[in-house]
Structures are given as C-alpha cells and as structure tokens.
Amino acid sequence: MIHEHTCFICIGSNFRAEKSLNNARLVLEASLGKITWAEPTNSDAIGHPDWPPFINQCGVFKTIIPLRLIKMQLKGIEDMCGRNPEEKRDGCIEIDIDLIAFDGEVIKDTDVDRDYIKKGAKQLGIAL
C-alpha cells in the first residue's frame, strides 16, 4: 500500500520577493502537485538587521515521495528558482525553500518557533 506523506514547507524572499515567490509557487506546484498556501507574512531578516525584510509563505502538500528524496527535490527546485549561495554575502535572498515538517515530525527546529511559521501552521491546520 502506498503511504501518503504530509509536507509543511515555507518559502521566503527578500529580493524581488513577490516575483520570486510567485515563480517558486509555480515551480513547486508543477513538480509536486497541489499545495495549499497560507497568507504571505512580512518579517525582518533574522540575525541580519542590515538586510531587507522578507516575505514568507507557508504551504502544505501531500506526496508519496520519501523524506530523503523530497529534501533533494526541494533543494533542486530552490536552485532552479534562483538560489545562489553567494547572494547571502549581499543580503539578497531571491528564494529560500525550507521543509519545516514531514508527517508531523519537525525537520527544521531552528525555524519552528518563528512567528511566520506559527502563523502559517495555524492557518493551514498544522500542529507543530
């Protein structure tokens, strides 16, 4: 029997944010299927007070892809959408895609207490 997994993700950008988030949503949905999105949330760049603020958006989707492969797929989508390791030096993050939880297990515990994650989880009915 095929087991369906629940993935809770967050995407964020502080560089051409609306365009970057729209592009990421399109690529994610083309690759992974239907994603239910929470409302976008503005936030300061955590740990970098001199960086521009971010727009973040949480989403949830179902998949039969196992955890190891979904992590690889999300990283590939992030790269495809313009993620560049050098951009961190400039404080401009075109796209950041994080897997926050997989089947209710928190994967990114450094992010789970952030207000925009809590807000998105609440809107999407995700218990963390």
C-alpha positions in Angstrom: 0.0 0.0 0.0 1.3 3.5 -0.9 1.7 5.8 2.0 1.0 9.5 1.5 3.2 11.9 3.5 2.3 15.4 4.6 4.9 18.1 4.0 4.8 21.5 5.6 7.1 24.0 3.9 8.0 27.7 4.0 9.3 29.8 1.1 10.8 33.2 1.6 12.5 36.0 -0.3 13.8 39.5 0.3 14.9 40.2 -3.3 12.2 40.8 -6.0 10.1 39.0 -3.4 6.6 38.9 -5.0 8.0 37.8 -8.4 10.4 35.3 -6.7 7.6 33.8 -4.5 5.2 33.6 -7.4 7.8 31.8 -9.5 8.7 29.4 -6.7 5.0 28.6 -6.1 4.5 27.8 -9.9 7.6 25.5 -10.0 6.7 23.8 -6.7 3.1 23.1 -7.8 4.3 21.9 -11.3 6.7 19.5 -9.6 4.8 18.4 -6.5 1.1 18.9 -7.3 -1.5 20.8 -5.3 -0.1 22.9 -2.5 -2.4 24.8 -0.1 -0.8 28.1 0.8 -1.2 30.3 3.9 -1.3 34.1 3.5 2.2 35.7 2.9 3.8 37.3 6.0 6.4 40.0 6.2 9.3 39.5 8.6 12.7 41.0 9.4 15.8 39.2 8.3 16.6 37.2 11.4 20.2 37.7 12.6 20.8 40.3 9.9 19.4 43.7 10.9 21.0 45.4 7.9 19.3 43.1 5.3 16.0 43.9 3.6 12.9 42.4 5.2 11.5 39.1 3.9 8.1 37.9 2.6 7.5 34.4 3.8 4.7 32.0 2.9 3.9 28.5 4.3 2.4 25.7 2.4 1.3 22.1 2.9 1.0 19.3 0.4 0.7 15.5 0.2 3.2 13.3 -1.5 4.3 9.7 -1.8 7.9 10.8 -2.2 10.1 9.7 0.8 11.8 12.2 3.1 15.3 11.9 1.7 14.1 12.4 -1.9 11.7 15.3 -1.0 14.6 17.1 0.6 16.7 16.7 -2.6 13.8 17.7 -4.8 13.1 20.9 -2.8 16.8 21.8 -2.9 16.8 21.3 -6.7 13.7 23.5 -7.0 15.3 26.1 -4.9 18.4 26.1 -7.2 16.1 26.2 -10.3 14.3 29.2 -8.9 17.5 31.3 -8.4 19.0 30.4 -5.1 22.7 31.3 -5.2 25.0 30.7 -2.2 26.9 33.9 -3.0 23.7 36.1 -2.5 23.9 35.6 1.3 27.0 37.9 1.3 25.0 40.6 -0.3 21.9 40.1 1.9 19.6 39.5 -1.0 17.9 36.1 -0.9 16.0 35.5 -4.1 14.4 32.3 -2.8 14.6 30.1 0.3 12.6 26.9 0.5 12.6 25.0 3.8 10.9 21.7 4.7 9.7 22.5 8.2 7.9 19.2 9.0 7.3 15.9 7.4 4.4 13.7 8.6 4.2 15.9 11.7 7.9 15.5 12.6 9.7 18.8 12.8 12.7 18.8 10.4 13.8 22.4 10.8 13.6 23.0 14.5 15.5 26.3 14.3 12.6 27.8 12.3 9.6 26.2 14.1 9.3 29.0 16.8 9.3 31.8 14.3 6.1 33.9 14.2 5.6 33.5 10.5 5.9 29.7 10.8 3.5 29.6 13.7 1.0 31.8 11.8 1.2 29.7 8.7 0.9 26.5 10.6 -2.2 27.8 12.3 -3.8 29.0 9.1 -3.1 25.6 7.5 -4.2 23.5 10.5 -0.7 22.0 11.0 0.2 21.0 14.6 3.9 21.5 15.4 
